[in-house]
Amino acid sequence: MSSVRVLVGTRKGAFVLTSDGKRKDWKVSGPHFPGWEVYHVKGSPLNPNRLYASQSSGWFGQLIQRSDDGGVTWAPVGNDFAYASVPGTHQWYDGTPHPWEFKRVWHLEPSLTDPETVFAGVEDAALFKSTDGGGAWHELKGLREHGSGAQWNPGAGGMCLHTILIDPTDADRMYIAISAAGTFRTVDGGKTWQPINTGLRSPQIPDEDAEVGHCVHRIALHPARPKVLFMQKHWDVMRSDDGGDSWHEVSGNLPTDFGFPIDVHAHEPETIYVVPIKSDGEHYPPEGKLRVYRSRTGGNEWEALTNGLPQQDCYVNVLRDAMAVDSMDECGIYFGTTGGQVYASPDGGDHWSAIVRDLPAVLSVEVQTLR
Amino acid sequence: MIRVVLPAPLCSLADVAREVTLEVVGPPTHRGVLDAVEAAYPMLRGTLRDQTTKQRRPFIRFYANERDLSHESPDTPLPQEVVDGKEPYLIIGAMSGG
């Protein structure tokens, strides 16, 4: 019998939610690391009991926790994230140079081919790699040093490397996204990087179609078509059909094309999900109605999914790492809100319910399908 | 032996009581205490000071004898009462966050 395990990072700890394949009744475990910010928790696809958690605090800095029993017990592993060379400066909010400083780990991405290898996306933006299960970390400095770093600048949440996508057909090919720099690609396992932002337009920067400087909120791909990329940008939902060489807008009939997460159905590579948010200044759903939008055409044509979601007086946000899909026969969709709810749909978005309702603000949601 | 009081979240992390007793190798200084804490509890590395620069994290404070010693040089000798074990060396998470 299959089951699912939902890994939730919040402002004040981590929670592990489990259910059988029906995804109707849920057990809640937590808070793990109570009181600490947990930006992300993710499991290895090769060893589902191997979980990594990013635990941080303004007082005590960054820790990485590892579990080898599916989140029952945890132990701290390596937390020395030292830039591999003098990091220099990036742009500050006012356009002046600002020293690069490590602040926290936003995202942990376990390797698809080696259970001991895991990548970490950090603020200030850089990519780190561990090949010993999180014990020691070294920076893949070719990204930060590729040449445009001085032009990167922080979004409202900080200058974070928040998304890491690994091509399931080629472990050397990865995509990452940085707010606010844009999307970058490597084809040599992270030694060298190329900005891939052609087609993005951001009126918030002086040159709206610049090579870097775009506030990319999230990118996603389907494992069966790893060169088709989807992006939720600060404004605009975008799509690339050539591995990021070029992008075109697929916002279509969305009520607003601002938002944070974007994800792809587990079995339908052209079915994608976003959660429209009113604006960059008003981080809540339009009209107080929490609606997931689904496109079955890879963008442009969107339908609102509302069954079971609050349709009045709802003013939560859904952050960029807070949406995930399972790979059960009928794909489950999950997202968490800044109001502490985690919603799940066991039928691809047609019906929703809150599987837990009063957690601290949710920063991230991942799901494991256990067989 | 030096008595060191740790912030509650770090006691949970290190799985120790609020006050621990440590032997400081060499002259008893702030640096010596932090070296001893990190040697005894490696999981606390990076939580009190930067692992590379060894600078105190901004929201960490060091108190003893009702005095704030946070801004002293890391190599400043500790108060004699702390060295003698009569007073604890307090490591505090600064008041922050409302």
Interface residues (C-beta under 8 A of the other chain):
Chain A: G35 W36 S57 G58 W59 F60 G61 Q62 L63 P76 N79 D80 A82
Chain B: P7 P9 L10 L13 M43 R45 G46 T47 L48 Q51 T52 R57 F59 I60 G93 A94 S96 G97
